[in-house]
């Protein structure tokens, strides 16, 4: 019996299930969790937990209103926990590990850093998304996927592949999307909801942020700045700035992109993106932060102009080394 | 024998072919034309014609350097013309009809308004793109598609579906993309080239244009303005403004979006987009222009502020009717 068969066997033998995903959720976390809910809702009692609010661009997903955001709101009679899209249990909630003590844990994820914390661990770093893995699981459950499940899984894959554009977009991502469209996912409706339903405030925020654009002379380094005044002026919230840094990485020739985002009176979060040559994880670590080779960040205290000057010099030096 | 078989039979019996597509080409026009070239290049003499320059975001396509841009550069010994992605022959060039007189014409297109000008007309308005239709044709040619052909067709489909987001994105679009990935198209590499390789000048232009953002009070109408000074200041060319209007249609609640673009000293081109309720074709016609229900445009002479004021009032009245 393979792993998928084992998990489906466990699932069939269980009635009360808790599904949980990570803090600051995006499409893969929410889509994957709700897909499990919709696939099994008729036969099982399924609770869905996510610590944080569902972002506005996912509010169209069927079932979001059922998600519980506090551990205290959950019934404690569940026999099994399915944790989706989390490299480790602390990504769910600081107290989650203690909260689920003694229950069977199924771990479904696509992060390379997954710690295999489950009783059964369905983890594949090759998958574009946890949604892509869950599709394989549900397809072999012996039940046809309903349209709600298809919508949730399609959204998970679409968002984690950046609408089929990121490096993780594979033959299998397209094959899965094709089957999900057949099962009832509507690409245009989902794309409109996810990518093209911004509040006007987001554009007002973007206007201000783009006006701060600064290139290095050779245009290999570019940065943007986001102050708390800008949020106020645009009546915008931080979640609306999601993706702003991509305006810089979409420029030909840019090697390192940065966003300086004010998080306190004299406190700034710097987000780094590298197109591959420069290792921005190392830089972030030196600044007390962390991340991956191509995406990292750190929080710094002090004067904004000084912070910018200092970091720009360091980045320019790193870029020079890879000329 | 069905139409595809007939066309493949004609193709096999022919050695010298001219492939042509429309002026102001985008991904579907260039991708479809070059796909035909790559599929048959080993056995046939194929010339590719396009009146206009290939835009920067398509310059990565294999074979673009072979495209001829003047009729006088073409050898006149071709026996057959394949016209792709054109509703009628005048879309190729004003003199094209005369130029190809006496040759067999194969017409492959997905525009509803296609005039069936060919000897054989492979036209399907249901297809997302001409690329999707050409895939069906080549698949039944008895030859396996090579990677260059797959890259060209994938680009055609990706661009005409807005990276699998527009209303024309169907089950078959995904099915075709899946097969093209298997044949060698790399989604991430193509997306980077097509969507994320903008010249820095484009972002400098966007900054200025977004600063002109104007909403109506109820935020159902939004517009942007692009002056010739802005091109100068950003050292940008008009092709870089492609897609700017989509920033407005991506806002929840916007019913009509407009871009006022200066084209002469006192001359402005107004582009309209409707989210579906308001018929902007009618409005454009009244202003001496034309287009479709959801996308239209007109060119106006006069003072910019007066033009804006007048058109905003008309649009607001149209929106009110559909409340």
Interface residues (C-beta under 8 A of the other chain):
Chain A: X158 X162 X163 X164 X165 X166 X167 X168 X169 X170 X171 X174 X175 X177 X178 X181 X182 X187 X188 X191 X192 X195 X196 X197 X198 X199 X200 X202 X203 X204 X206 X207 X210 X211 X213 X215 X219 X222 X247 X248 X249 X250 X251 X252 X253 X254
Chain B: X158 X162 X163 X164 X165 X166 X167 X168 X169 X170 X171 X174 X175 X177 X178 X181 X182 X187 X188 X191 X192 X195 X196 X197 X198 X199 X200 X202 X203 X204 X206 X207 X210 X211 X213 X215 X219 X222 X246 X247 X248 X249 X250 X251 X252 X253 X254
